[in-house]
Amino acid sequence: MTETYTDSRISIQVSLSGYSFKVYQDGTGRSSGWLGADRIFTTPEFQRRYDRVDISLLTPKCTLVPVHFFDPLTARQALSEVVALRDTDAVDYVEVPSRGAMLVFSNSMDETLSRAISQTVYTTSGHPARVLPELYYILEELGNCPEYNKILCSYMDGWLHMAIAQGGSLRLANVFQAADFTTAEYFIFLALKKLQLNPEISTVCFRTPLAQEQEMSLYRYFKAVEVL
């Protein structure tokens, strides 16, 4: 029998190389770290039901469009103007109410892990969760960053997903191709320089797990590093 967790949430991040998850219950949270795809059917946390299930795919195929400029009929065209789409790539969109925008995206990444997880981990009502881009959750959680200058990133499999806000004003939301973490740091510093933000007085936050050497590298430049 599937166990049900009340007053609980699980947040799952999926990429080509595997997945990680965070379980929140009774005001506390714990993280799994990055795991290989072969473990999804033996992960005990995936055999339970939660009040809320969030599943994010770290897809680089996404773009943010202001609501008043958005037209569902031209969603594919809008996305194709900023990323390379194949004819077979399915295009979808989701509203980001906190930013007054629609996020247009494609989950077509030649991976099946996110779909397998969405059909394994259910809510207490018995419904599967929709798989949304990592950038969606970054935008939704940007307000959880502790300071006025809010910097929230995810990095895995050669892609840096990043959003920056000052107070309630979104200044940047983008995905950068970065072959290694040093390159990802370069894009972070480039964005901060363009926005005239000083990393030495800023906290950088990540949604994806950070290896110890990655965290220590960031501490060389930032006032603080947090994993949300």
DAVENPE-V821746 format. One record per pair of residues at least 24 apart in sequence whose C-alpha atoms are under 10 Angstrom apart, sorted by the first residue. I is the first residue (numbers start at 1). J is the second residue. Records with the same first field share a line. If there is no record, write none. Layout:
I: J / J
This chain:
1: 47 / 48
2: 46 / 47 / 48 / 49 / 122
3: 45 / 46 / 47 / 48 / 49 / 50 / 124
4: 47 / 48 / 49 / 50 / 51 / 122 / 123 / 124
5: 48 / 49 / 50 / 51 / 52 / 123 / 124
6: 49 / 50 / 51 / 52 / 124
7: 50 / 51 / 52
8: 49 / 50 / 51 / 52 / 53 / 123 / 124
9: 49 / 50 / 51 / 52 / 53 / 54 / 123
10: 45 / 46 / 48 / 49 / 50 / 51 / 52 / 53 / 54 / 55 / 121 / 122 / 123
11: 52 / 53 / 54 / 55 / 56 / 137
12: 46 / 53 / 54 / 55 / 56 / 57 / 114 / 117 / 118 / 121 / 131 / 134 / 208
13: 54 / 55 / 56 / 57 / 58 / 114 / 131 / 132 / 133 / 134 / 137 / 154 / 207 / 208
14: 55 / 56 / 57 / 58 / 59 / 111 / 113 / 114 / 115 / 117 / 131 / 133 / 134 / 156 / 208
15: 56 / 57 / 58 / 59 / 109 / 111 / 112 / 113 / 114 / 134 / 155 / 156 / 157 / 159
16: 57 / 58 / 59 / 109 / 110 / 111 / 112 / 113 / 114 / 156 / 157
17: 111 / 113 / 156 / 157
18: 113 / 114 / 156 / 157
19: 56 / 57 / 58 / 113 / 114 / 117 / 156 / 208
20: 208 / 209
21: 45 / 46 / 54 / 55 / 208 / 209
22: 54 / 207 / 208 / 228
23: 50 / 53
24: 50 / 52
25: 50 / 51
29: 228
31: 208 / 209 / 227 / 228
32: 209
33: 208 / 209 / 210 / 211
34: 156 / 208 / 209 / 210 / 211
37: 112 / 113 / 114
38: 113
40: 113 / 116 / 117 / 120 / 121
41: 116 / 117 / 120
45: 121
46: 117 / 118 / 120 / 121 / 122
47: 120 / 121 / 122
48: 120 / 121 / 122 / 123 / 124
49: 120 / 121 / 122 / 123 / 124 / 125 / 126 / 127
50: 121 / 122 / 123 / 124 / 125 / 126
51: 122 / 123 / 124 / 125 / 126
52: 122 / 123 / 124 / 125 / 129
53: 118 / 121 / 122 / 123 / 124 / 127 / 128 / 129 / 130 / 131
54: 118 / 121 / 123 / 128 / 129 / 130 / 131 / 132 / 137
55: 114 / 115 / 117 / 118 / 121 / 128 / 129 / 130 / 131 / 132 / 133 / 134 / 137
56: 107 / 114 / 129 / 130 / 131 / 132 / 133 / 134 / 135 / 136 / 137 / 138
57: 106 / 107 / 109 / 111 / 113 / 114 / 115 / 131 / 132 / 133 / 134 / 135 / 136 / 137
58: 107 / 109 / 114 / 132 / 133 / 134 / 135 / 154 / 155 / 156 / 157 / 159 / 160 / 161 / 175 / 208
59: 105 / 106 / 107 / 108 / 109 / 132 / 133 / 134 / 135 / 159 / 161 / 175
60: 84 / 105 / 106 / 107 / 109 / 133 / 134 / 135 / 158 / 159 / 160 / 161 / 174 / 175 / 176 / 177
61: 85 / 89 / 91 / 104 / 105 / 106 / 107 / 108 / 109 / 133 / 135 / 175
62: 91 / 92 / 93 / 103 / 104 / 105 / 106 / 107 / 133 / 134 / 135 / 136 / 174 / 175
63: 93 / 101 / 102 / 103 / 104 / 105 / 106 / 135 / 173 / 174 / 175
64: 93 / 94 / 95 / 96 / 99 / 100 / 101 / 102 / 103 / 104 / 105 / 135 / 136 / 173 / 174
65: 93 / 95 / 96 / 99 / 100 / 101 / 102 / 103 / 104
66: 95 / 96 / 99 / 100 / 101 / 102 / 103
67: 95 / 96 / 97 / 99 / 100 / 101 / 102 / 103
68: 100 / 101 / 102
69: 101 / 102
70: 101 / 102 / 103 / 104
71: 102
72: 102 / 104
75: 102 / 103 / 104 / 105
76: 104 / 105 / 106
78: 104 / 105
79: 103 / 104 / 105 / 106
80: 105
92: 132
93: 132 / 133
94: 132 / 133 / 136
95: 136
96: 136 / 137 / 139 / 140
97: 139 / 140
98: 139 / 140 / 141 / 142 / 143 / 168
99: 139 / 140 / 168 / 169 / 170
102: 136
103: 132 / 133 / 135 / 136 / 139
104: 133 / 136
105: 132 / 133 / 135 / 136
106: 132 / 133
107: 131 / 132 / 133
133: 161
134: 161 / 162 / 175 / 207 / 208
135: 161 / 162 / 163 / 173 / 174 / 175
136: 173
137: 207
138: 162 / 163 / 164 / 173 / 206 / 207
139: 163 / 164 / 165 / 170 / 173
141: 207 / 228
142: 167 / 168 / 170 / 205 / 228
143: 167 / 168
144: 205 / 228
145: 203 / 204 / 205 / 206 / 226 / 227 / 228
146: 202 / 203 / 204 / 205 / 226
147: 202 / 203 / 204
148: 202 / 203
149: 197 / 198 / 199 / 201 / 202 / 203 / 204
150: 202 / 203 / 204 / 205
151: 188 / 192 / 199 / 202 / 203 / 204 / 205 / 206
152: 188 / 203 / 204 / 205 / 206 / 207 / 226 / 227 / 228
153: 184 / 188 / 204 / 205 / 206 / 207 / 208 / 227 / 228
154: 184 / 205 / 206 / 207 / 208 / 209 / 210 / 227
155: 180 / 181 / 184 / 185 / 206 / 207 / 208 / 209 / 210
156: 180 / 181 / 184 / 208 / 209 / 210
157: 181
158: 183 / 184
159: 183 / 184
160: 184 / 185 / 187 / 188
161: 188 / 206 / 207 / 208
162: 187 / 188 / 191 / 205 / 206
163: 188 / 191
164: 188 / 191 / 192 / 195 / 204
165: 195
166: 195 / 197
171: 195
181: 213 / 214 / 217
182: 214 / 217 / 218
185: 214 / 217 / 218 / 221
189: 221
198: 222 / 223
199: 223 / 224
200: 224
